[in-house]
Amino acid sequence: MAQKKRWNEISVVSRWRIVVLGIVQLALQFVALRDLVKRPAKDVRGSKVGWAAASFINFLGPAAYLTCGRIRSKK
């Protein structure tokens, strides 16, 4: 079994990748939750509580809500 590396043992490039991916994850979740709060329940496919919980699943939850969970109004 491989021993886990400590933060200071990871290369600088890998550290930056982790930080950037973390920022992207947080930004996606923020956008999804903000949209979910502002959008009326009739414009959301399924439960708003369920989508809020799903938004905490890395990348997949917020991306699923933003692509499939919203009902786009026809203007």
BELTA-V439259 format. One record per pair of residues at least 4 apart in sequence whose C-alpha atoms are under 6 Angstrom apart, sorted by the first residue. I is the first residue (numbers start at 1). J is the second residue. D is the distance in Angstrom with one decimal. If there is no record, write none. Layout:
# BELTA-V439259
I/J/D ; I/J/D
This chain:
# BELTA-V439259
5/9/5.9 ; 25/59/5.8 ; 28/62/5.9 ; 29/55/5.9 ; 29/62/5.4 ; 30/34/5.9 ; 32/62/5.5 ; 35/39/5.8 ; 43/71/4.9 ; 44/69/5.8 ; 44/70/4.8 ; 44/71/5.7 ; 45/69/5.0 ; 45/70/5.9 ; 54/61/4.8 ; 55/61/4.3 ; 55/62/4.6 ; 57/61/4.9 ; 60/64/5.8 ; 64/68/5.5 ; 65/69/4.2
